[in-house]
């Protein structure tokens, strides 16, 4: 199979990229990037694009499976209009083009609590992209809603570091219906996405964080 990956430089995307490159069932991985990735591999190619003009790169957005791990943060993107482009518009634009070019699967990294009716901007945005993605006729759509992510980060945010430390103690106490709030390793999310892409299933599937943990 051939994969398309958007968000390959992010937390989950970078882990997923390397797992895909190591997997024998994938023969080529095409990364859709804003800036060039310094990576050499016989199964890797990258397309440097202007995400606001993805229609100019349609011929390169081809593959069997699409993995989208695009996302930003309030500190990186304080402007809500630009934030919406990254978390909502770009994932959908890639989905439309890839599906028209023959892709059969789409795997989206969303977030726990995603809800288009939420009063919280972030949760509402994630819910809206989930909702609208489901209207695109892929054979299979997989939506992953991880909780707090644990792993090596390029940037260190104090509040996030405190929460990760706190969750080490809280995780064992979160049982039953609260298990989905446990923190989860980045590699687990990436592994779950890869494993689900290898299954010949059709339909729309949504996985909360505890389900991702079991899949990964």
Secondary structure, DSSP 4 states (H G I P E B T S, - for coil): -EEEEE-TTSHHHHHHHHHHHH-TT--EEEEEESS------TTEEEEE--GGGGGGGGGG---SEEEE-----TTT---HHHHHIIIIIHHHHHHHHHHHTT--EEEEE--TT--TT-SSHHHHHHHHHHHHHTTS--SEEEEEE--SEES--SS--HHHHHHHHHHHHHGGG--GGGGGGS-EEHHHHHHHHHHHHTS---EEEEEEHHHHHHH-
